[in-house]
């Protein structure tokens, strides 16, 4: 284990650059991601036998391999909306290259889990604060304009801005469980809560409630409680609102319901191969540029085998976190539940830079906490 000071400083700085660049999607996001991919060149044979790396690799491959094979099949039969080679390479590099690069830094001791958690909190605080500053610059102290127009901050959109605030709120709440007297964490939680409210993103609010439920639910079966709330969310989003007349339903909601049904019909037309990573916007009659749902996006882009692989790998990870029983794994389970709910009611997975990176980071640290070999890597 090499813990030379320059390597430790460089690893923490690289991780900070990645997180700060994610909401605005600056060029530095790709630069830091590329450097993390290059970090894999430093891996030794023994590194690939580490439980955290092997667990993350196997779980990601469970759905990434079917998506990649489906894309090759789409190219082979000449499908007009087939996943491009560039899309397939980017997907694999973002998920595996960057994710495994971060885990390698953790396993080498260059990046500590404790340090990564505080860097994540700092980056999320900057994102949350950017929404407040942006709103004040546009509207000053005119309270009549609150909360519209919504907070967008560095993310440039209220929905991902709200999702970042939701993840930060769950992370700060998890740390407060172990440090209830930490005034700084309480102030940070208040900042993130106000950012969540200012975004006016119903999906982010629901994701936050799910994460808090999983984090603080007193029963052993917190995962079941979280899944029950997710089921309620899906029913609300795609069934109950479907019976409301269009003139009584927000145009955005109506279009998302139409997009969901459109995606289901197209999935049934090509259940094994799907239509391609970025196919939704190019399919005739598509009401939006994506189905705004990670499950539909997986099945539409890579076929039902990709969806089945994701459900299996994610369910397995959630059960392992639930059964572990430690406070830090409960926090990871809460973050995982938050990300799943956000994806199920808001984001595609295969072609969304924001959400794909969120998913990568949450699952990377879930495996790092679950299978990490050094106790000093635990958060808090």
C-alpha positions as CSV (number, residue, x, y, z in Angstrom):
1,X,0.0,0.0,0.0
2,X,1.5,3.3,-1.2
3,X,0.4,6.3,0.8
4,X,3.0,8.8,-0.4
5,X,1.8,12.3,0.3
6,X,1.8,13.6,-3.3
7,X,-0.3,10.6,-4.4
8,X,-2.8,11.2,-1.6
9,X,-3.1,14.9,-2.5
10,X,-3.4,14.2,-6.2
11,X,-6.1,11.5,-5.6
12,X,-8.2,13.7,-3.4
13,X,-7.9,16.7,-5.7
14,X,-8.8,14.6,-8.7
15,X,-11.9,13.3,-6.9
16,X,-12.9,16.8,-5.9
17,X,-12.5,18.0,-9.5
18,X,-14.8,15.2,-10.7
19,X,-17.5,16.0,-8.3
20,X,-17.4,19.8,-8.7
21,X,-17.6,19.3,-12.5
22,X,-20.5,16.9,-12.5
23,X,-23.5,19.3,-12.0
24,X,-22.4,21.9,-14.7
25,X,-20.8,19.1,-16.9
26,X,-17.7,21.2,-17.5
27,X,-14.8,19.9,-19.7
28,X,-13.0,19.1,-16.4
29,X,-15.5,16.3,-15.8
30,X,-14.2,14.5,-18.8
31,X,-10.6,15.4,-18.0
32,X,-10.8,14.1,-14.4
33,X,-12.7,11.0,-15.6
34,X,-10.1,10.3,-18.2
35,X,-7.3,10.5,-15.6
36,X,-9.2,8.1,-13.4
37,X,-9.4,5.7,-16.3
38,X,-5.7,6.0,-16.8
39,X,-5.2,5.3,-13.1
40,X,-6.2,1.7,-13.9
41,X,-2.8,1.4,-15.7
42,X,-1.3,1.4,-12.2
43,X,-3.3,-1.6,-11.1
44,X,-1.5,-4.8,-10.3
45,X,-2.7,-8.3,-10.7
46,X,-3.6,-8.5,-7.0
47,X,-5.8,-5.4,-7.2
48,X,-8.3,-7.2,-9.5
49,X,-8.8,-9.8,-6.7
50,X,-9.9,-7.2,-4.2
51,X,-13.5,-7.9,-3.2
52,X,-14.7,-4.3,-3.8
53,X,-13.4,-4.2,-7.4
54,X,-14.7,-7.6,-8.2
55,X,-18.1,-6.9,-6.7
56,X,-18.5,-3.7,-8.5
57,X,-17.2,-5.1,-11.8
58,X,-19.6,-8.1,-11.6
59,X,-22.6,-6.1,-10.6
60,X,-22.0,-3.5,-13.4
61,X,-21.3,-6.2,-16.0
62,X,-24.7,-7.8,-15.1
63,X,-26.5,-5.1,-17.2
64,X,-23.7,-3.5,-19.1
65,X,-22.7,-6.6,-21.0
66,X,-26.3,-7.2,-22.3
67,X,-26.5,-3.5,-23.4
68,X,-23.2,-3.8,-25.2
69,X,-24.1,-7.1,-26.9
70,X,-27.5,-5.7,-27.9
71,X,-25.8,-2.6,-29.4
72,X,-23.5,-4.9,-31.5
73,X,-26.6,-6.9,-32.5
74,X,-28.4,-3.7,-33.5
75,X,-25.4,-2.7,-35.7
76,X,-25.3,-6.2,-37.2
77,X,-28.9,-6.1,-38.4
78,X,-28.6,-2.6,-39.6
79,X,-31.1,-1.0,-37.2
80,X,-31.4,2.7,-37.9
81,X,-31.4,3.7,-34.3
82,X,-28.7,1.3,-33.2
83,X,-26.3,2.2,-30.4
84,X,-23.2,3.9,-32.0
85,X,-19.8,2.5,-31.3
86,X,-19.0,5.9,-29.6
87,X,-22.0,5.6,-27.3
88,X,-21.0,2.0,-26.3
89,X,-17.4,3.0,-25.6
90,X,-18.5,6.1,-23.6
91,X,-20.9,4.1,-21.5
92,X,-18.3,1.4,-20.6
93,X,-15.6,4.0,-19.9
94,X,-17.9,6.1,-17.7
95,X,-19.3,3.2,-15.7
96,X,-16.3,0.8,-15.6
97,X,-13.3,2.9,-16.3
98,X,-14.1,5.8,-13.9
99,X,-15.8,3.6,-11.3
100,X,-13.0,1.1,-11.1
101,X,-10.4,3.9,-11.1
102,X,-12.0,5.4,-8.0
103,X,-12.1,2.0,-6.3
104,X,-8.5,1.5,-7.1
105,X,-7.6,4.8,-5.4
106,X,-9.5,3.6,-2.4
107,X,-7.9,0.2,-2.3
108,X,-4.4,1.7,-2.6
109,X,-5.1,4.1,0.2
110,X,-4.5,7.2,-1.9
111,X,-8.2,8.2,-1.5
112,X,-9.8,7.5,1.9
113,X,-13.5,6.9,2.2
114,X,-13.7,9.4,5.0
115,X,-12.0,12.0,2.8
116,X,-14.2,11.1,-0.2
117,X,-17.4,11.6,1.9
118,X,-16.4,15.0,3.1
119,X,-15.3,16.0,-0.4
120,X,-18.7,14.9,-1.7
121,X,-20.5,16.9,1.0
122,X,-18.4,20.0,0.2
123,X,-19.2,19.6,-3.6
124,X,-22.9,19.1,-2.9
125,X,-22.9,22.2,-0.6
126,X,-21.3,24.3,-3.4
127,X,-24.0,23.0,-5.8
128,X,-26.8,23.8,-3.4
129,X,-25.3,27.3,-2.6
130,X,-25.1,28.0,-6.3
131,X,-28.8,27.8,-6.6
132,X,-29.4,30.3,-3.8
133,X,-26.9,32.7,-5.3
134,X,-28.2,32.4,-8.8
135,X,-31.8,33.0,-7.6
136,X,-30.8,36.0,-5.5
137,X,-28.8,37.5,-8.5
138,X,-31.9,37.2,-10.7
139,X,-34.6,38.3,-8.2
140,X,-32.9,39.9,-5.2
141,X,-35.1,39.7,-2.1
142,X,-38.4,39.7,-3.9
143,X,-40.2,37.0,-1.9
144,X,-43.2,37.1,-4.3
145,X,-41.0,35.3,-6.8
146,X,-40.3,32.4,-4.5
147,X,-40.0,29.6,-5.4
148,X,-40.5,30.3,-9.1
149,X,-38.5,30.4,-11.2
150,X,-37.0,27.3,-9.7
151,X,-33.5,27.0,-8.3
152,X,-31.2,25.5,-11.0
153,X,-27.7,26.5,-9.8
154,X,-24.7,24.8,-11.5
155,X,-26.9,22.0,-12.8
156,X,-28.8,24.4,-15.0
157,X,-32.1,22.5,-14.5
158,X,-34.3,22.2,-11.4
159,X,-34.7,18.5,-11.5
160,X,-31.0,17.4,-11.4
161,X,-30.3,20.3,-9.0
162,X,-33.0,18.8,-6.7
163,X,-31.5,15.4,-7.1
164,X,-28.0,16.5,-6.0
165,X,-29.7,18.3,-3.0
166,X,-31.5,15.1,-2.1
167,X,-28.4,13.0,-2.2
168,X,-26.6,15.6,-0.1
169,X,-29.4,15.7,2.4
170,X,-29.4,11.9,2.9
171,X,-25.6,11.9,3.2
172,X,-25.6,14.7,5.8
173,X,-28.5,13.0,7.7
174,X,-26.5,9.8,7.8
175,X,-23.5,11.5,9.3
176,X,-25.7,13.3,11.8
177,X,-26.9,10.0,13.1
178,X,-23.4,9.4,14.4
179,X,-22.6,13.1,15.2
180,X,-25.9,14.7,16.4
181,X,-24.0,17.6,18.1
182,X,-22.2,18.7,14.9
183,X,-23.4,22.2,14.2
184,X,-21.8,22.3,10.8
185,X,-23.7,19.3,9.6
186,X,-27.0,20.7,10.9
187,X,-26.3,24.0,8.9
188,X,-25.4,21.9,5.8
189,X,-28.6,19.9,6.2
190,X,-30.6,23.1,6.4
191,X,-28.9,24.5,3.3
192,X,-29.6,21.3,1.3
193,X,-33.2,21.2,2.6
194,X,-33.8,24.7,1.4
195,X,-32.2,23.9,-2.0
196,X,-34.5,20.9,-2.3
197,X,-37.5,23.1,-1.6
198,X,-36.3,25.8,-3.9
199,X,-35.9,23.3,-6.8
200,X,-39.6,22.5,-6.5
201,X,-38.8,19.0,-7.9
202,X,-41.4,16.5,-6.8
203,X,-39.2,13.7,-7.9
204,X,-36.3,14.9,-5.7
205,X,-38.6,15.3,-2.7
206,X,-39.9,11.8,-3.1
207,X,-36.4,10.4,-3.5
208,X,-35.4,12.3,-0.3
209,X,-38.3,10.8,1.6
210,X,-37.4,7.3,0.5
211,X,-33.8,7.8,1.5
212,X,-34.8,9.1,4.9
213,X,-37.3,6.3,5.4
214,X,-34.6,3.7,4.7
215,X,-32.1,5.5,6.8
216,X,-34.2,6.0,9.9
217,X,-36.9,3.2,9.7
218,X,-36.7,1.4,13.1
219,X,-37.5,-2.0,11.7
220,X,-35.0,-4.4,10.4
221,X,-36.7,-4.6,7.0
222,X,-36.0,-1.0,5.9
223,X,-35.5,-2.2,2.4
224,X,-39.1,-3.5,2.1
225,X,-40.4,-0.1,3.4
226,X,-38.3,1.7,0.8
227,X,-39.6,-0.6,-2.0
228,X,-43.2,-0.1,-0.8
229,X,-42.7,3.7,-1.1
230,X,-41.2,3.2,-4.6
231,X,-44.2,1.2,-5.7
232,X,-46.5,3.9,-4.5
233,X,-44.4,6.5,-6.4
234,X,-44.7,4.5,-9.6
235,X,-48.4,4.0,-9.2
236,X,-48.9,7.7,-8.6
237,X,-46.7,8.6,-11.6
238,X,-47.9,6.2,-14.2
239,X,-51.3,5.0,-13.3
240,X,-53.3,7.4,-11.1
241,X,-52.3,10.5,-13.0
242,X,-53.1,8.7,-16.3
243,X,-56.8,9.0,-15.4
244,X,-56.7,12.8,-15.0
245,X,-57.8,14.8,-18.0
246,X,-55.0,16.5,-19.8
247,X,-56.4,20.0,-19.1
248,X,-56.2,19.2,-15.4
249,X,-52.7,17.8,-15.5
250,X,-49.5,19.7,-16.0
251,X,-48.3,19.4,-19.6
252,X,-44.9,18.1,-18.4
253,X,-46.7,15.3,-16.4
254,X,-48.9,14.4,-19.3
255,X,-46.0,14.2,-21.7
256,X,-44.1,12.0,-19.4
257,X,-47.0,9.6,-19.1
258,X,-47.3,9.6,-22.9
259,X,-43.5,8.9,-23.1
260,X,-43.8,6.0,-20.7
261,X,-46.6,4.3,-22.6
262,X,-44.8,5.0,-25.9
263,X,-41.7,3.4,-24.5
264,X,-43.6,0.3,-23.3
265,X,-45.1,-0.2,-26.8
266,X,-41.8,0.1,-28.5
267,X,-40.1,-2.3,-26.1
268,X,-42.7,-4.9,-27.0
269,X,-41.7,-4.5,-30.6
270,X,-38.0,-5.3,-30.0
271,X,-37.8,-7.0,-26.5
272,X,-34.4,-8.7,-27.0
273,X,-32.3,-6.1,-28.7
274,X,-34.0,-2.9,-27.8
275,X,-33.6,0.1,-30.1
276,X,-30.3,1.7,-29.1
277,X,-28.8,3.9,-26.4
278,X,-30.0,7.2,-27.8
279,X,-32.9,5.8,-29.8
280,X,-35.9,7.3,-28.0
281,X,-35.7,10.8,-29.5
282,X,-35.4,9.3,-33.0
283,X,-38.3,6.9,-32.9
284,X,-41.3,8.2,-34.8
285,X,-43.9,9.7,-32.5
286,X,-41.7,10.1,-29.5
287,X,-43.2,12.8,-27.3
288,X,-40.0,13.6,-25.4
289,X,-36.2,13.0,-25.8
290,X,-36.2,10.1,-23.3
291,X,-38.6,8.0,-21.3
292,X,-37.5,9.8,-18.1
293,X,-37.3,6.4,-16.3
294,X,-34.2,4.3,-15.9
295,X,-36.1,1.0,-16.2
296,X,-37.8,1.9,-19.4
297,X,-34.6,3.4,-20.7
298,X,-32.6,0.2,-20.1
299,X,-35.3,-2.0,-21.7
300,X,-35.7,0.4,-24.7
301,X,-32.0,0.9,-25.2
302,X,-30.6,-2.5,-24.5
303,X,-33.5,-5.0,-24.3
304,X,-35.1,-6.9,-21.5
305,X,-32.0,-8.9,-20.7
306,X,-30.3,-5.6,-19.7
307,X,-33.2,-4.7,-17.5
308,X,-33.2,-8.1,-15.9
309,X,-29.4,-7.8,-15.3
310,X,-29.9,-4.4,-13.6
311,X,-32.7,-5.6,-11.4
312,X,-30.7,-8.6,-10.3
313,X,-27.4,-6.8,-9.6
314,X,-29.2,-3.8,-7.9
315,X,-31.4,-6.1,-5.8
316,X,-28.4,-8.2,-4.8
317,X,-26.5,-5.2,-3.7
318,X,-29.4,-3.8,-1.8
319,X,-29.9,-7.1,0.1
320,X,-26.2,-7.3,0.9
321,X,-26.2,-3.8,2.3
322,X,-29.4,-4.6,4.3
323,X,-28.0,-7.8,5.8
324,X,-24.6,-6.2,6.7
325,X,-26.3,-4.2,9.5
326,X,-23.6,-1.6,10.1
327,X,-24.5,2.1,10.2
328,X,-22.3,2.9,7.2
329,X,-23.9,0.3,5.1
330,X,-27.4,1.5,6.1
331,X,-26.3,5.0,4.8
332,X,-25.2,3.4,1.5
333,X,-28.5,1.6,1.3
334,X,-30.3,4.9,1.8
335,X,-28.3,6.6,-0.9
336,X,-28.9,3.7,-3.2
337,X,-32.7,3.9,-2.6
338,X,-32.6,7.6,-3.2
339,X,-30.8,7.1,-6.5
340,X,-33.2,4.3,-7.6
341,X,-36.3,6.4,-6.9
342,X,-34.8,9.5,-8.6
343,X,-34.1,7.3,-11.7
344,X,-37.4,5.6,-11.8
345,X,-39.4,8.9,-11.8
346,X,-37.0,11.3,-13.5
347,X,-34.0,10.0,-15.5
348,X,-32.8,7.7,-18.2
349,X,-29.6,5.8,-17.4
350,X,-27.8,5.0,-20.6
351,X,-27.6,8.5,-22.1
352,X,-27.8,10.8,-19.1
353,X,-24.4,12.2,-17.9
354,X,-25.9,13.5,-14.7
355,X,-27.6,10.3,-13.6
356,X,-25.1,7.8,-15.0
357,X,-22.4,9.4,-13.0
358,X,-24.6,9.6,-9.9
359,X,-25.4,5.9,-10.3
360,X,-21.7,5.1,-10.8
361,X,-20.6,7.0,-7.7
362,X,-23.4,5.6,-5.4
363,X,-22.7,2.0,-6.4
364,X,-18.9,2.5,-6.2
365,X,-19.0,3.6,-2.6
366,X,-21.7,1.1,-1.7
367,X,-19.2,-1.7,-2.8
368,X,-16.3,0.2,-1.2
369,X,-18.1,0.3,2.1
370,X,-19.5,-3.2,1.8
371,X,-16.3,-5.0,0.7
372,X,-13.6,-2.5,1.7
373,X,-10.7,-4.1,3.6
374,X,-9.6,-1.3,5.8
375,X,-11.6,0.1,8.7
376,X,-10.2,3.6,8.3
377,X,-12.1,3.8,5.0
378,X,-15.5,3.8,6.7
379,X,-17.4,7.1,6.5
380,X,-18.0,9.2,9.6
